[in-house]
Amino acid sequence: MRRFLPVWPLLLLAVSLRGQGSHEVFISDIDNFWRAYDSVQTTADSVKQVNFLQTLYIDKGTEGLRLFMKVRDLTPGLWVHVIRQYPGFWRSIRPNTLVVRQKEGEILNGVEKFRAAYSNYKEGKIYFTIGALKAAGTTEGRALLIGTELATGNASTDVSEFPNKRLENFFKQTKTDNIVAITVHEYVHTQQKEEGKTLLGQSIYEGACDFIAELVLGRTLVYPYLEYGREHEGELKAKFKEEMYKEDYSQWIYNSSTTKGIGDLGYFMGYTICKAYYNKVKDKREAVRAIIELSYSDRGAIGEFLRESGYY
C-alpha cells in the first residue's frame, strides 16, 4: 500500500537536500502545489483554475512530477476536478503534507542506513509530489514517486465527501508519522528486480521492504496488518501455506481498501518469512542482499528461499 482550516505559510527553502550519499529528496512540488491551490480558490472560472495548475505547479515541477503524471495519466484538469469535488479533504490534508519537510533529515538518514546495509545499493531519487488521488507511491526506474496527499492521510483526514469507503479504510490504518518507514519501504522497491507472480512471491516482494525498513530504522513497525499478524500468526500461517502458490492473491495483498477486516496480510507473511530467513543466515549483509535480489517471480527460487528460512 492517502481538519485543519488555517492557511499555513509555504516554506521556500532548498529544492533538495543531500545525505552522506548522493541520494536526494525533492519536496518543492508540495510547496508549488499549495501555491497553485490557493490561486485556484480565487476564482470559479475552470479555465483560469486549470491555468493556475499548469503554470504554478506543473510548469515549475520536478522531473519526478512529470514522471508521476506520465505513469498515472495526471492532467491539470484532473487536479482541478478533485480540488473542486473534495474541498474538505484538501483543507484537512494540507498540514499533513507540510510535515514532510520536517522529516527530510530522518528520511535521508533512513536511506543512508539502507545504503550501508545493502552491498549492491544503487543511488536513487525521492520525489514528494501532490497527485490527484491516484497513488500513494510508485517507482519508475530509480525514481521513487510519492503521492503525498495519500501517503500522509490518517484516521483524522476528512473523507466525508467520498462516495465509498475506500479511502476511509485506507486512512484509518495509516499514520503520518510512518512517512519515514513508508519512504524506506518504497526505496527498497527501487532496488528490486521484479515482482512476484504468485501469492508467495508477491508477499515476499512486499514483505521484504517492510522487513528491511524495520531493520535499518531500528524500530518495530506498527502497521495494522503487522500488528494483527503478530497476534494471529498461527492461523494465518496455516491458511497461507494452503494458498501460497496461487496466482490470485487479491484476498491477501492490495485489499486494504476493499476488505471489511484488516487488509494486506500477505505483507505480514512476506515480512515474517524474510525475518525468519535473516535470523537463520549467519552473514547478515549477505542475508539482506539475498532478500532484495531474490527472483520473486521464479517459483523455484522463492520455494528454496522459503525452505532456507525454516519458517515452515
GICORRA-V748412 format. One record per residue. PHI is phi as a letter, one per 30 degrees, with the letter a starting at -180 (NA if undefined). Layout:
PHI ; PHI
//
This chain:
NA ; NA ; NA ; b ; d ; d ; d ; d ; d ; d ; c ; c ; c ; d ; d ; b ; c ; c ; d ; d ; d ; c ; d ; b ; c ; c ; b ; d ; d ; d ; d ; d ; d ; d ; d ; d ; e ; d ; d ; e ; d ; d ; b ; c ; d ; d ; d ; d ; d ; d ; d ; d ; d ; d ; d ; c ; c ; d ; d ; c ; d ; d ; e ; d ; d ; d ; d ; d ; d ; d ; d ; c ; h ; c ; b ; e ; d ; d ; d ; d ; d ; d ; d ; d ; d ; b ; d ; d ; d ; d ; d ; d ; d ; e ; d ; d ; d ; d ; d ; e ; d ; d ; c ; e ; d ; d ; d ; d ; d ; d ; d ; d ; d ; d ; e ; d ; d ; c ; d ; c ; e ; c ; d ; b ; b ; c ; c ; c ; c ; c ; d ; b ; i ; c ; a ; d ; a ; a ; b ; b ; i ; c ; c ; c ; c ; c ; d ; d ; d ; c ; d ; c ; d ; a ; d ; c ; d ; d ; c ; d ; d ; d ; d ; b ; c ; e ; d ; e ; d ; d ; d ; d ; c ; b ; b ; e ; d ; d ; d ; d ; d ; d ; d ; d ; e ; d ; d ; e ; e ; d ; c ; d ; c ; a ; c ; d ; c ; b ; e ; d ; d ; d ; d ; d ; e ; d ; d ; e ; d ; d ; d ; d ; d ; d ; d ; d ; d ; i ; b ; d ; d ; b ; d ; e ; d ; d ; d ; d ; d ; d ; d ; b ; d ; e ; d ; d ; d ; d ; d ; d ; d ; d ; c ; d ; c ; d ; d ; c ; c ; d ; d ; b ; b ; h ; b ; d ; c ; c ; d ; d ; c ; d ; c ; i ; d ; d ; e ; d ; d ; d ; e ; d ; d ; d ; d ; d ; d ; e ; d ; d ; d ; d ; d ; d ; d ; d ; d ; d ; d ; d ; d ; d ; c ; d ; d ; d ; d ; c ; e ; d ; d ; d ; d ; d ; d ; d ; d ; d ; d ; i ; d ; c
//
